[in-house]
Amino acid sequence: MITLELTGRLTPEDRAQRGISDGLLRLSVGLEHAENLMADLEQALNALVQ
């Protein structure tokens, strides 16, 4: 995996070659319950469209 810090250093051509688009959403999860993760993600996405 390539971290966000590293992808910021890539040229647009390099990101495209690796399949990293400007609209890519990277989601890192831990041991939380799936229901909690889905609720948190839904809340965050709803905040984006308001």
SULPEHU-V673331 format. One record per backbone hydrogen bond with DSSP energy under -1.0 kcal/mol. CO is the residue of the C=O (numbers start at 1). NH is the residue of the N-H. E is the energy in kcal/mol with one decimal. If there is no record, write none. Layout:
BEGIN
CO,NH,E ; CO,NH,E
END
This chain:
BEGIN
3,7,-2.2 ; 4,8,-1.8 ; 6,9,-1.2 ; 11,15,-2.5 ; 12,16,-2.3 ; 13,17,-2.3 ; 14,18,-1.5 ; 15,20,-3.1 ; 16,19,-1.2 ; 21,24,-1.4 ; 33,37,-2.0 ; 34,38,-2.7 ; 35,39,-2.1 ; 36,40,-2.4 ; 37,41,-2.6 ; 38,42,-2.5 ; 39,43,-2.3 ; 40,44,-2.2 ; 41,45,-2.7 ; 42,46,-2.5 ; 43,47,-1.8 ; 44,48,-1.2 ; 45,49,-1.2
END
